[in-house]
Amino acid sequence: MDSSADTATWWQAALMIRGQTKAEQRNIRSVWMWCLVWLAGVVAVTTALEAFPRLPAWLGGLLAIIPIALSIPALLANIRFIREADEFMRKVQLQGIAIGFAAGFVFCMGYQVLERAGAPHLSMIFATAPLGIGWAIGSFIVAYRHR
């Protein structure tokens, strides 16, 4: 058993900063690493497409596939993390994901109606904010309740 200095606090577990076990810590590092690789790919491809707007359509399409391809290892790392997590971590993350999904769904559906009422059009990238914030807040609340 890990000493108390080596285990995560409830809020570290909620925000996937640290796991309770060495396997969780390894899997959390993998999730964050692949998410950062994916983010770097999104930024690089977006920057390239904006910097070179006259690229041939086939090349632009090929570049646009890169972030999608980079998201697959991130997704698989997250699935592995949840499958191998202990009961507490699994409960916190799955309920946090559910809350994030609900927040994103409400935002996307609600903002579509607001746009029809005259609100400015928002890029789909803005849907990621309520998803991520909902996950973080949901995970934090669930972990706090079960600390």
Solvent accessible surface area in square Angstrom, and as a share of the most:
residue,aa,sasa,rsa
1,M,232,1.04
2,D,43,0.22
3,S,66,0.42
4,S,103,0.66
5,A,89,0.69
6,D,63,0.32
7,T,32,0.19
8,A,10,0.08
9,T,61,0.36
10,W,61,0.21
11,W,108,0.38
12,Q,36,0.16
13,A,0,0.00
14,A,0,0.00
15,L,49,0.24
16,M,11,0.05
17,I,97,0.49
18,R,74,0.27
19,G,0,0.00
20,Q,42,0.18
21,T,59,0.34
22,K,151,0.64
23,A,36,0.28
24,E,1,0.00
25,Q,35,0.15
26,R,106,0.39
27,N,2,0.01
28,I,5,0.02
29,R,151,0.55
30,S,31,0.20
31,V,8,0.05
32,W,106,0.37
33,M,97,0.43
34,W,76,0.27
35,C,49,0.29
36,L,110,0.55
37,V,55,0.32
38,W,85,0.30
39,L,88,0.44
40,A,61,0.47
41,G,8,0.08
42,V,35,0.20
43,V,88,0.50
44,A,59,0.46
45,V,11,0.06
46,T,62,0.36
47,T,79,0.46
48,A,28,0.22
49,L,62,0.31
50,E,131,0.59
51,A,63,0.49
52,F,124,0.52
53,P,107,0.67
54,R,230,0.84
55,L,50,0.25
56,P,65,0.41
57,A,94,0.73
58,W,176,0.62
59,L,51,0.25
60,G,15,0.14
61,G,35,0.34
62,L,100,0.50
63,L,39,0.19
64,A,45,0.35
65,I,97,0.49
66,I,72,0.37
67,P,18,0.11
68,I,114,0.58
69,A,50,0.39
70,L,45,0.22
71,S,38,0.24
72,I,94,0.48
73,P,38,0.24
74,A,11,0.09
75,L,104,0.52
76,L,104,0.52
77,A,11,0.09
78,N,43,0.22
79,I,63,0.32
80,R,111,0.41
81,F,0,0.00
82,I,25,0.13
83,R,183,0.67
84,E,86,0.38
85,A,4,0.03
86,D,49,0.25
87,E,139,0.62
88,F,51,0.21
89,M,0,0.00
90,R,87,0.32
91,K,80,0.34
92,V,0,0.00
93,Q,2,0.01
94,L,83,0.41
95,Q,72,0.32
96,G,0,0.00
97,I,69,0.35
98,A,60,0.47
99,I,71,0.36
100,G,2,0.02
101,F,131,0.54
102,A,51,0.39
103,A,34,0.27
104,G,3,0.03
105,F,114,0.48
106,V,103,0.59
107,F,66,0.28
108,C,46,0.28
109,M,100,0.45
110,G,33,0.31
111,Y,35,0.13
112,Q,84,0.37
113,V,101,0.58
114,L,97,0.48
115,E,51,0.23
116,R,194,0.71
117,A,86,0.67
118,G,64,0.62
119,A,31,0.24
120,P,100,0.63
121,H,150,0.67
122,L,52,0.26
123,S,60,0.39
124,M,148,0.66
125,I,103,0.52
126,F,102,0.43
127,A,9,0.07
128,T,70,0.41
129,A,50,0.38
130,P,25,0.16
131,L,73,0.36
132,G,37,0.36
133,I,103,0.52
134,G,7,0.06
135,W,54,0.19
136,A,28,0.21
137,I,95,0.48
138,G,1,0.01
139,S,0,0.00
140,F,84,0.35
141,I,72,0.37
142,V,7,0.04
143,A,0,0.00
144,Y,103,0.39
145,R,179,0.65
146,H,85,0.38
147,R,169,0.62
